[in-house]
Amino acid sequence: MNIRNVTTTPFGDQKPGTSGLRKKVAAFQVPHYLENFVQAVFDTIFDNGPAPAGITLVVGGDGRYYNRQAIQVILRMAAATGVARVLVGQGGILSTPAASCVIRKYQAFGGLILSASHNPGGPEGDFGIKYNTGNGGPAPEKVTDAIFARSKLLSAYRIFDAADIDLDRIGGQALGGMTVEVIDPVADYAGLMESLFDFAAIRELIAGGFELCFDAMHAVTGPYAREIIEGRLGAPAGTVINGVPLEDFGGGHPDPNLTYAHELVEIMFGADAPDFGAASDGDGDRNMVLGRGFFVTPSDSLAVIAANATLAPGYAKGIAGIARSMPTSAAADRVAHKLGVPCYETPTGWKFFGNLMDAGKVTLCGEESFGTGSSHVREKDGLWAVLFWLNILAKRRQSVEAILHAHWAEYGRNVYSRHDHEAMPTEVANGIMAQVRTRCAGLAGASFGRYTVKFCDDFAYTDPVDGSVSTGQGLRVVFEDGSRIVFRLSGTGTEGATVRLYLEAFDADPATQRIDAQLALAELIAIADDISQLKARSGRERPTVIT
């Protein structure tokens, strides 16, 4: 084998965030940048030696710009490290949940997923890479911390000199002593979905005139949705819109929310809206669910899925428990309480759910950032959530809006909203968080109109499985009636900083539960600005995105 040892120097900015290393494409195109990070990953997971004999890795991404080039580098470096076999999605495509499915099904050592999730793509856009472990989930903090530490010490990386692999030809190809197996990116995942949900009931629903629209946003889920929704479930051709993955996502922002999925929103709030609408993001792990003229918050979506879980064959025996990220509303907690199962509150980041699922403590997980999933894989899964909703609709034969109103009447409504202030200068964002942290010190017992502060803290989490501790996960202002304001800096952007403001108030009265969330939360919004001085410090009158 023609293996080169390439001399390099460390980069100081290769610390993975909540979902891997994300930078502008141009950063990854700097000579040695991608190679350094991949070598740091291999050195960490293989203990600074060659790969263990006979192992398999999984590689794939969301098809964004630079995806194919990066995969070729990874394959050549894997060959140089002694990996026996790599499974790679045809065309370099694997949605994040599909990659987790493949890792688990074929008992791979782990996988490298290339995506910046919901961030924009193209030559001027973003790129990302993360390592998933053998359980199919994102590497835990102890692994990502070790990768970062190793990246700061690198003096060389190893790469095999060879021609590019044909990523479009399914089947095995040799790369030195390593086998590269190009696989159908959809087949394994689609088979898993068919084992979990009542496809016959959903087919009957659709055949009976039920109309839906799925917006793949020119991202990775297009081929998956076409195969499953149009192919296996019989929805008419054209049900999946924007279904061809493009390197720049068609110039759009592949984030399935009310702002960026505007084409779907216009359809669902139009005069001739279908019964059900949904969208997914760049790498297929997020989802948005809509009824006719009705938006379902991700927090409510998790709660409704939990309350109706036994309607799906894969969950007919019930669920072990629920986990939600701290900023996610407590709607799922109320369902868990009624079902008599535990509900865990974790930091943001799907990796925190992995230990709970592996230990059998939870079945369903969710984040307010449009991520929902279960123990079928170890990633959030956008299309899975959409199929779960279709299964519920097929069994209950009610509209999306009617299901939510019935749910609120039974459990109460956790009125909820998230305000994102994106691409804020880092020093301004840090100043806002420092302001809140300072105010927190003396807020307990303070009154703001009808709200009295119960406590204010910086959320910390002790993992109940391995005892690991995560601190600094978000500033919480919790009121006596259970209402909350949460401030958090996001770790998923590549430009400036994003300040996220989460607002939650509980309403047990069916007579007032249908009030628009922004009106119902108006007093909490004003209190949040009082505490943070966000408008004054940022000069911004309104958020970039409201969900």
DAMO-V461505 format. One record per residue. N is the residue number from 1. PHI is phi in degrees with one decimal (999 if undefined). PSI is psi in degrees with one decimal (NA if undefined). Layout:
n->N phi->PHI psi->PSI
n->N phi->PHI psi->PSI
//
This chain:
n->1 phi->999 psi->139.7
n->2 phi->-91.6 psi->85.2
n->3 phi->-100.9 psi->129.4
n->4 phi->-104.4 psi->138.7
n->5 phi->-97.9 psi->111.7
n->6 phi->-101.4 psi->121.7
n->7 phi->-68.6 psi->137.3
n->8 phi->-145.9 psi->172.1
n->9 phi->-126.4 psi->149.9
n->10 phi->-67.7 psi->151.8
n->11 phi->-102.6 psi->143.2
n->12 phi->-92.2 psi->3.2
n->13 phi->-119.8 psi->29.2
n->14 phi->-101.8 psi->38.4
n->15 phi->-83.8 psi->117.2
n->16 phi->-65.1 psi->143.4
n->17 phi->-93.4 psi->-151.1
n->18 phi->-64.1 psi->-24.4
n->19 phi->-137.1 psi->49.2
n->20 phi->92.9 psi->-167.7
n->21 phi->-93.0 psi->120.3
n->22 phi->-124.5 psi->130.6
n->23 phi->-147.9 psi->173.2
n->24 phi->-64.0 psi->151.4
n->25 phi->-52.2 psi->-41.9
n->26 phi->-58.3 psi->-32.4
n->27 phi->-66.5 psi->-41.9
n->28 phi->-70.8 psi->-21.1
n->29 phi->-83.9 psi->-8.9
n->30 phi->-61.8 psi->133.6
n->31 phi->-49.9 psi->130.7
n->32 phi->79.3 psi->-8.8
n->33 phi->-64.3 psi->-54.3
n->34 phi->-61.9 psi->-45.2
n->35 phi->-60.0 psi->-41.3
n->36 phi->-59.2 psi->-45.2
n->37 phi->-67.5 psi->-42.7
n->38 phi->-62.1 psi->-41.2
n->39 phi->-64.0 psi->-38.2
n->40 phi->-62.9 psi->-38.6
n->41 phi->-63.7 psi->-50.3
n->42 phi->-62.5 psi->-42.6
n->43 phi->-60.6 psi->-38.0
n->44 phi->-71.9 psi->-49.8
n->45 phi->-77.5 psi->-21.8
n->46 phi->-107.0 psi->14.6
n->47 phi->55.5 psi->46.8
n->48 phi->61.5 psi->22.5
n->49 phi->-131.4 psi->-169.0
n->50 phi->-70.0 psi->163.4
n->51 phi->-65.1 psi->145.1
n->52 phi->-57.0 psi->149.1
n->53 phi->-60.4 psi->134.2
n->54 phi->80.6 psi->8.0
n->55 phi->-78.8 psi->159.1
n->56 phi->-117.5 psi->136.5
n->57 phi->-114.5 psi->156.0
n->58 phi->-115.2 psi->135.8
n->59 phi->-135.8 psi->136.1
n->60 phi->-179.9 psi->170.4
n->61 phi->-155.9 psi->-169.6
n->62 phi->-92.4 psi->6.2
n->63 phi->83.2 psi->5.7
n->64 phi->-69.0 psi->168.7
n->65 phi->-54.7 psi->133.2
n->66 phi->85.5 psi->0.2
n->67 phi->-62.5 psi->-49.7
n->68 phi->-64.7 psi->-44.4
n->69 phi->-63.0 psi->-41.9
n->70 phi->-65.2 psi->-38.6
n->71 phi->-62.5 psi->-40.7
n->72 phi->-61.7 psi->-40.2
n->73 phi->-62.8 psi->-46.8
n->74 phi->-61.3 psi->-42.3
n->75 phi->-62.3 psi->-44.0
n->76 phi->-67.6 psi->-34.3
n->77 phi->-74.1 psi->-34.3
n->78 phi->-64.5 psi->-40.6
n->79 phi->-62.3 psi->-40.3
n->80 phi->-68.2 psi->-22.1
n->81 phi->-92.6 psi->-5.6
n->82 phi->93.2 psi->15.5
n->83 phi->-64.7 psi->137.2
n->84 phi->-79.2 psi->-41.0
n->85 phi->-149.1 psi->141.3
n->86 phi->-125.6 psi->128.7
n->87 phi->-95.4 psi->123.6
n->88 phi->-129.7 psi->137.2
n->89 phi->-66.3 psi->143.5
n->90 phi->-56.5 psi->133.8
n->91 phi->71.9 psi->10.2
n->92 phi->78.2 psi->11.2
n->93 phi->-94.4 psi->129.8
n->94 phi->-156.9 psi->120.7
n->95 phi->-63.5 psi->157.6
n->96 phi->-59.5 psi->-47.3
n->97 phi->-65.7 psi->-33.2
n->98 phi->-67.1 psi->-37.2
n->99 phi->-62.1 psi->-42.2
n->100 phi->-62.5 psi->-41.7
n->101 phi->-59.2 psi->-45.7
n->102 phi->-67.4 psi->-42.6
n->103 phi->-56.4 psi->-45.8
n->104 phi->-71.8 psi->-43.0
n->105 phi->-64.0 psi->-41.4
n->106 phi->-99.3 psi->10.4
n->107 phi->50.5 psi->47.4
n->108 phi->-70.8 psi->158.2
n->109 phi->-65.0 psi->-34.2
n->110 phi->171.2 psi->-165.1
n->111 phi->-159.6 psi->156.3
n->112 phi->-111.8 psi->121.7
n->113 phi->-110.7 psi->127.5
n->114 phi->-104.5 psi->107.5
n->115 phi->-170.0 psi->151.7
n->116 phi->-114.6 psi->28.8
n->117 phi->54.4 psi->-115.9
n->118 phi->-89.8 psi->4.9
n->119 phi->-79.3 psi->152.8
n->120 phi->-61.0 psi->154.8
n->121 phi->-116.4 psi->-167.5
n->122 phi->98.7 psi->171.5
n->123 phi->-56.1 psi->-30.9
n->124 phi->-97.6 psi->2.6
n->125 phi->-93.5 psi->-152.6
n->126 phi->-109.2 psi->159.1
n->127 phi->-141.6 psi->158.1
n->128 phi->-156.0 psi->160.1
n->129 phi->-147.3 psi->137.1
n->130 phi->-142.5 psi->155.7
n->131 phi->-103.4 psi->130.9
n->132 phi->-109.3 psi->139.6
n->133 phi->-83.9 psi->-177.4
n->134 phi->-64.3 psi->-17.3
n->135 phi->-82.4 psi->-3.6
n->136 phi->93.3 psi->-4.0
n->137 phi->-102.0 psi->165.2
n->138 phi->-58.0 psi->144.5
n->139 phi->-57.5 psi->136.8
n->140 phi->-69.2 psi->168.8
n->141 phi->-59.3 psi->-35.1
n->142 phi->-63.9 psi->-30.3
n->143 phi->-78.5 psi->-45.9
n->144 phi->-66.2 psi->-33.7
n->145 phi->-64.7 psi->-39.2
n->146 phi->-67.7 psi->-37.2
n->147 phi->-62.5 psi->-44.4
n->148 phi->-63.2 psi->-43.8
n->149 phi->-60.8 psi->-42.0
n->150 phi->-66.8 psi->-37.2
n->151 phi->-61.1 psi->-26.1
n->152 phi->-83.5 psi->-4.7
n->153 phi->-115.2 psi->-3.5
n->154 phi->-63.5 psi->138.0
n->155 phi->-121.2 psi->-11.1
n->156 phi->-162.1 psi->159.0
n->157 phi->-134.2 psi->161.0
n->158 phi->-113.5 psi->134.8
n->159 phi->-146.8 psi->142.0
n->160 phi->-91.1 psi->127.3
n->161 phi->-82.3 psi->117.5
n->162 phi->-163.6 psi->164.6
n->163 phi->-69.0 psi->159.1
n->164 phi->-62.9 psi->146.9
n->165 phi->-75.8 psi->145.0
n->166 phi->-80.3 psi->101.1
n->167 phi->-75.8 psi->-9.4
n->168 phi->-96.7 psi->-6.8
n->169 phi->-102.8 psi->111.6
n->170 phi->-66.9 psi->136.1
n->171 phi->129.8 psi->-179.2
n->172 phi->-89.7 psi->143.5
n->173 phi->-139.0 psi->145.4
n->174 phi->-91.0 psi->137.8
n->175 phi->-130.3 psi->91.2
n->176 phi->63.4 psi->-128.1
n->177 phi->-89.8 psi->6.2
n->178 phi->-104.8 psi->144.7
n->179 phi->-99.2 psi->126.3
n->180 phi->-103.5 psi->118.0
n->181 phi->-109.1 psi->109.2
n->182 phi->-82.3 psi->122.0
n->183 phi->-115.6 psi->157.4
n->184 phi->-61.3 psi->120.3
n->185 phi->-73.6 psi->-14.4
n->186 phi->-102.0 psi->-33.5
n->187 phi->-56.9 psi->-51.6
n->188 phi->-62.6 psi->-42.4
n->189 phi->-65.8 psi->-45.6
n->190 phi->-61.6 psi->-38.9
n->191 phi->-63.1 psi->-39.0
n->192 phi->-63.7 psi->-43.5
n->193 phi->-62.1 psi->-39.2
n->194 phi->-67.4 psi->-25.0
n->195 phi->-79.4 psi->-18.6
n->196 phi->-95.5 psi->-31.7
n->197 phi->-118.8 psi->158.5
n->198 phi->-83.8 psi->82.5
n->199 phi->-63.1 psi->-32.4
n->200 phi->-63.3 psi->-43.0
n->201 phi->-66.6 psi->-38.8
n->202 phi->-68.5 psi->-40.6
n->203 phi->-59.2 psi->-41.6
n->204 phi->-64.3 psi->-41.2
n->205 phi->-58.9 psi->-48.6
n->206 phi->-67.8 psi->-40.9
n->207 phi->-63.6 psi->-25.4
n->208 phi->-81.6 psi->3.4
n->209 phi->109.5 psi->-0.2
n->210 phi->-64.6 psi->128.9
n->211 phi->-110.8 psi->140.4
n->212 phi->-142.5 psi->162.7
n->213 phi->-138.7 psi->126.7
n->214 phi->-117.1 psi->122.1
n->215 phi->-101.4 psi->109.1
n->216 phi->-83.4 psi->-5.3
n->217 phi->56.5 psi->33.8
n->218 phi->54.6 psi->32.8
n->219 phi->-116.3 psi->-166.0
n->220 phi->-68.7 psi->-24.8
n->221 phi->-75.4 psi->-11.3
n->222 phi->-50.6 psi->-54.6
n->223 phi->-62.5 psi->-33.8
n->224 phi->-68.8 psi->-46.1
n->225 phi->-67.1 psi->-38.0
n->226 phi->-64.6 psi->-44.0
n->227 phi->-64.6 psi->-44.2
n->228 phi->-84.6 psi->-53.3
n->229 phi->-73.8 psi->-47.7
n->230 phi->-85.5 psi->-36.6
n->231 phi->-80.3 psi->-63.4
n->232 phi->-82.7 psi->-26.0
n->233 phi->-101.1 psi->-7.6
n->234 phi->80.7 psi->16.0
n->235 phi->-67.4 psi->149.0
n->236 phi->-61.5 psi->149.7
n->237 phi->-56.6 psi->136.7
n->238 phi->97.9 psi->-8.0
n->239 phi->-61.5 psi->-38.3
n->240 phi->-89.2 psi->117.5
n->241 phi->-104.4 psi->155.6
n->242 phi->51.6 psi->47.2
n->243 phi->-90.6 psi->-3.2
n->244 phi->-97.5 psi->118.8
n->245 phi->-63.4 psi->131.9
n->246 phi->-123.7 psi->150.2
n->247 phi->-62.8 psi->-26.9
n->248 phi->-114.0 psi->16.0
n->249 phi->54.2 psi->34.7
n->250 phi->67.1 psi->21.8
n->251 phi->80.4 psi->3.4
n->252 phi->-94.2 psi->179.7
n->253 phi->-109.5 psi->105.1
n->254 phi->-78.2 psi->57.8
n->255 phi->-117.8 psi->113.5
n->256 phi->-78.6 psi->76.8
n->257 phi->-132.9 psi->179.4
n->258 phi->-66.2 psi->-21.6
n->259 phi->-84.8 psi->-50.1
n->260 phi->-89.6 psi->-25.4
n->261 phi->-91.6 psi->51.2
n->262 phi->-67.6 psi->-31.1
n->263 phi->-63.8 psi->-46.0
n->264 phi->-63.9 psi->-42.1
n->265 phi->-60.9 psi->-42.2
n->266 phi->-63.1 psi->-38.0
n->267 phi->-66.0 psi->-46.6
n->268 phi->-74.9 psi->-21.9
n->269 phi->-105.0 psi->12.1
n->270 phi->-85.2 psi->178.8
n->271 phi->-68.2 psi->-34.7
n->272 phi->-113.9 psi->47.8
n->273 phi->-65.7 psi->143.2
n->274 phi->-69.9 psi->177.5
n->275 phi->-74.3 psi->-28.3
n->276 phi->-148.8 psi->139.5
n->277 phi->-136.5 psi->150.3
n->278 phi->-155.3 psi->158.4
n->279 phi->-144.1 psi->158.5
n->280 phi->-131.9 psi->172.8
n->281 phi->-103.7 psi->-166.8
n->282 phi->-52.8 psi->-48.6
n->283 phi->-106.0 psi->6.9
n->284 phi->84.3 psi->11.8
n->285 phi->-100.8 psi->-6.3
n->286 phi->-113.2 psi->164.1
n->287 phi->-150.5 psi->152.1
n->288 phi->-126.6 psi->136.6
n->289 phi->-118.6 psi->132.1
n->290 phi->-132.8 psi->143.4
n->291 phi->-99.2 psi->-174.3
n->292 phi->-67.0 psi->107.6
n->293 phi->67.1 psi->27.4
n->294 phi->-145.8 psi->128.2
n->295 phi->-102.3 psi->131.3
n->296 phi->-101.0 psi->118.9
n->297 phi->-67.1 psi->149.2
n->298 phi->-57.0 psi->-34.3
n->299 phi->-64.5 psi->-44.1
n->300 phi->-67.4 psi->-35.9
n->301 phi->-60.8 psi->-45.2
n->302 phi->-59.1 psi->-43.8
n->303 phi->-64.9 psi->-41.8
n->304 phi->-67.1 psi->-42.3
n->305 phi->-60.1 psi->-44.1
n->306 phi->-62.5 psi->-42.6
n->307 phi->-68.9 psi->-23.3
n->308 phi->-116.2 psi->17.4
n->309 phi->-57.3 psi->-38.6
n->310 phi->-69.8 psi->-6.7
n->311 phi->-73.3 psi->-18.0
n->312 phi->-97.4 psi->134.1
n->313 phi->-54.8 psi->-37.2
n->314 phi->-68.7 psi->-11.6
n->315 phi->-129.1 psi->19.4
n->316 phi->-62.3 psi->-26.3
n->317 phi->-86.6 psi->4.1
n->318 phi->97.4 psi->177.5
n->319 phi->-116.1 psi->150.5
n->320 phi->-78.1 psi->-31.5
n->321 phi->174.5 psi->177.7
n->322 phi->-129.5 psi->145.6
n->323 phi->-129.5 psi->143.0
n->324 phi->-139.2 psi->152.2
n->325 phi->-70.8 psi->153.6
n->326 phi->-54.4 psi->-43.0
n->327 phi->-70.8 psi->-14.0
n->328 phi->-69.8 psi->145.2
n->329 phi->-66.1 psi->164.1
n->330 phi->-84.2 psi->15.4
n->331 phi->-58.6 psi->-40.7
n->332 phi->-68.5 psi->-29.9
n->333 phi->-59.4 psi->-38.4
n->334 phi->-68.6 psi->-36.7
n->335 phi->-67.9 psi->-44.9
n->336 phi->-58.6 psi->-42.4
n->337 phi->-60.0 psi->-44.4
n->338 phi->-68.5 psi->-34.1
n->339 phi->-79.4 psi->-13.8
n->340 phi->75.5 psi->30.2
n->341 phi->-120.3 psi->158.0
n->342 phi->-72.6 psi->155.0
n->343 phi->-130.2 psi->121.4
n->344 phi->-102.5 psi->138.9
n->345 phi->-106.7 psi->117.3
n->346 phi->-120.6 psi->168.7
n->347 phi->-66.1 psi->166.3
n->348 phi->-70.0 psi->139.4
n->349 phi->124.9 psi->121.7
n->350 phi->-63.7 psi->-23.0
n->351 phi->-60.3 psi->-25.6
n->352 phi->-71.5 psi->-20.9
n->353 phi->-80.9 psi->-21.5
n->354 phi->-57.8 psi->-47.6
n->355 phi->-60.9 psi->-40.3
n->356 phi->-65.0 psi->-40.6
n->357 phi->-70.7 psi->-43.1
n->358 phi->-62.0 psi->-32.2
n->359 phi->-84.3 psi->-0.7
n->360 phi->75.6 psi->16.6
n->361 phi->-82.8 psi->-26.9
n->362 phi->-137.0 psi->155.0
n->363 phi->-111.6 psi->-41.1
n->364 phi->-112.5 psi->143.7
n->365 phi->-139.1 psi->153.9
n->366 phi->-159.9 psi->151.5
n->367 phi->-126.6 psi->146.8
n->368 phi->-66.1 psi->-16.0
n->369 phi->-82.9 psi->37.7
n->370 phi->69.7 psi->28.5
n->371 phi->-114.6 psi->127.1
n->372 phi->-138.9 psi->146.3
n->373 phi->-169.5 psi->-173.7
n->374 phi->-149.2 psi->-175.2
n->375 phi->-75.0 psi->5.5
n->376 phi->-67.0 psi->-29.2
n->377 phi->-138.6 psi->-171.1
n->378 phi->-121.5 psi->36.4
n->379 phi->-139.5 psi->157.5
n->380 phi->-66.1 psi->157.1
n->381 phi->-146.0 psi->103.7
n->382 phi->-64.2 psi->-48.3
n->383 phi->-69.6 psi->-33.9
n->384 phi->-56.5 psi->-45.9
n->385 phi->-62.9 psi->-40.1
n->386 phi->-64.0 psi->-43.5
n->387 phi->-65.7 psi->-35.1
n->388 phi->-63.2 psi->-43.1
n->389 phi->-62.5 psi->-42.0
n->390 phi->-63.7 psi->-36.8
n->391 phi->-63.6 psi->-44.2
n->392 phi->-62.7 psi->-45.1
n->393 phi->-63.4 psi->-37.9
n->394 phi->-66.7 psi->-32.3
n->395 phi->-85.0 psi->-39.5
n->396 phi->-88.4 psi->-24.8
n->397 phi->53.6 psi->43.1
n->398 phi->-123.1 psi->164.1
n->399 phi->-75.1 psi->163.4
n->400 phi->-57.4 psi->-46.5
n->401 phi->-62.1 psi->-42.9
n->402 phi->-64.1 psi->-38.3
n->403 phi->-63.8 psi->-41.8
n->404 phi->-66.9 psi->-43.7
n->405 phi->-63.6 psi->-38.3
n->406 phi->-66.9 psi->-37.5
n->407 phi->-64.1 psi->-46.4
n->408 phi->-63.0 psi->-39.3
n->409 phi->-62.0 psi->-34.8
n->410 phi->-82.1 psi->-41.9
n->411 phi->-108.4 psi->-11.0
n->412 phi->86.8 psi->160.4
n->413 phi->-108.6 psi->125.5
n->414 phi->-89.2 psi->91.5
n->415 phi->-64.1 psi->130.2
n->416 phi->-147.4 psi->145.5
n->417 phi->-157.0 psi->152.0
n->418 phi->-122.2 psi->132.2
n->419 phi->-112.4 psi->118.1
n->420 phi->-101.7 psi->129.4
n->421 phi->-112.6 psi->94.3
n->422 phi->-87.9 psi->159.1
n->423 phi->48.4 psi->42.4
n->424 phi->-83.9 psi->140.9
n->425 phi->-51.9 psi->134.8
n->426 phi->-57.2 psi->-40.9
n->427 phi->-67.0 psi->-31.8
n->428 phi->-69.9 psi->-45.5
n->429 phi->-60.6 psi->-43.9
n->430 phi->-64.2 psi->-35.2
n->431 phi->-66.1 psi->-38.0
n->432 phi->-64.2 psi->-45.4
n->433 phi->-64.5 psi->-37.9
n->434 phi->-65.1 psi->-37.9
n->435 phi->-60.7 psi->-46.2
n->436 phi->-64.4 psi->-42.6
n->437 phi->-61.2 psi->-39.5
n->438 phi->-66.9 psi->-44.6
n->439 phi->-65.0 psi->-33.8
n->440 phi->-57.0 psi->-34.3
n->441 phi->-55.9 psi->-30.4
n->442 phi->-122.0 psi->21.9
n->443 phi->-86.8 psi->-23.4
n->444 phi->-55.3 psi->126.7
n->445 phi->89.1 psi->-11.3
n->446 phi->-71.3 psi->147.8
n->447 phi->-110.6 psi->137.6
n->448 phi->-128.9 psi->96.8
n->449 phi->60.6 psi->-124.9
n->450 phi->-86.3 psi->1.7
n->451 phi->-105.6 psi->134.0
n->452 phi->-118.6 psi->130.3
n->453 phi->-72.5 psi->126.0
n->454 phi->-84.4 psi->-48.7
n->455 phi->-161.1 psi->163.3
n->456 phi->-137.1 psi->129.7
n->457 phi->-151.0 psi->172.1
n->458 phi->-103.6 psi->111.5
n->459 phi->-59.1 psi->131.0
n->460 phi->-126.5 psi->152.4
n->461 phi->-135.0 psi->130.4
n->462 phi->-108.2 psi->117.3
n->463 phi->-64.6 psi->122.6
n->464 phi->-71.4 psi->-9.5
n->465 phi->-95.2 psi->-52.4
n->466 phi->-111.0 psi->-1.8
n->467 phi->77.8 psi->2.8
n->468 phi->-67.3 psi->150.5
n->469 phi->-118.5 psi->132.9
n->470 phi->-121.3 psi->127.0
n->471 phi->-118.2 psi->171.7
n->472 phi->62.3 psi->41.8
n->473 phi->-97.3 psi->2.8
n->474 phi->142.9 psi->141.3
n->475 phi->-90.6 psi->122.9
n->476 phi->-111.4 psi->131.7
n->477 phi->-112.7 psi->109.4
n->478 phi->-110.4 psi->130.6
n->479 phi->-99.0 psi->164.8
n->480 phi->-58.8 psi->-31.6
n->481 phi->-88.5 psi->6.3
n->482 phi->94.0 psi->-9.1
n->483 phi->-64.5 psi->155.4
n->484 phi->-142.8 psi->151.2
n->485 phi->-127.4 psi->129.8
n->486 phi->-125.9 psi->134.9
n->487 phi->-115.3 psi->133.8
n->488 phi->-152.0 psi->140.3
n->489 phi->-87.0 psi->130.5
n->490 phi->-82.6 psi->146.3
n->491 phi->-108.3 psi->20.4
n->492 phi->-108.0 psi->-6.4
n->493 phi->-91.0 psi->170.1
n->494 phi->-120.9 psi->-1.2
n->495 phi->-133.5 psi->122.4
n->496 phi->61.3 psi->-141.6
n->497 phi->-140.2 psi->153.6
n->498 phi->-114.2 psi->121.1
n->499 phi->-93.8 psi->121.1
n->500 phi->-105.4 psi->131.8
n->501 phi->-115.7 psi->123.1
n->502 phi->-112.3 psi->135.3
n->503 phi->-130.8 psi->134.1
n->504 phi->-147.3 psi->131.8
n->505 phi->-138.3 psi->140.4
n->506 phi->-95.1 psi->135.9
n->507 phi->-130.6 psi->112.5
n->508 phi->-92.1 psi->-4.9
n->509 phi->-96.3 psi->111.2
n->510 phi->-57.0 psi->-23.1
n->511 phi->-69.4 psi->-23.5
n->512 phi->-118.4 psi->2.6
n->513 phi->-70.2 psi->-15.9
n->514 phi->-96.7 psi->8.0
n->515 phi->-66.5 psi->142.3
n->516 phi->-54.0 psi->136.8
n->517 phi->-59.1 psi->-39.7
n->518 phi->-66.6 psi->-33.4
n->519 phi->-71.5 psi->-43.6
n->520 phi->-64.9 psi->-27.8
n->521 phi->-100.8 psi->6.9
n->522 phi->-55.5 psi->-41.1
n->523 phi->-67.2 psi->-41.2
n->524 phi->-65.8 psi->-35.2
n->525 phi->-62.2 psi->-43.3
n->526 phi->-65.9 psi->-38.7
n->527 phi->-64.4 psi->-40.9
n->528 phi->-60.4 psi->-40.5
n->529 phi->-70.5 psi->-35.3
n->530 phi->-59.3 psi->-45.7
n->531 phi->-71.3 psi->-41.2
n->532 phi->-94.6 psi->-21.9
n->533 phi->56.3 psi->35.9
n->534 phi->-62.7 psi->-46.2
n->535 phi->-62.5 psi->-45.0
n->536 phi->-66.2 psi->-40.5
n->537 phi->-75.8 psi->-34.3
n->538 phi->-95.4 psi->-22.0
n->539 phi->76.1 psi->11.3
n->540 phi->-102.8 psi->134.8
n->541 phi->-90.3 psi->-21.6
n->542 phi->-147.0 psi->157.0
n->543 phi->-68.0 psi->160.9
n->544 phi->-70.3 psi->-43.3
n->545 phi->-136.7 psi->135.9
n->546 phi->-119.0 psi->127.6
n->547 phi->-132.7 psi->NA
//
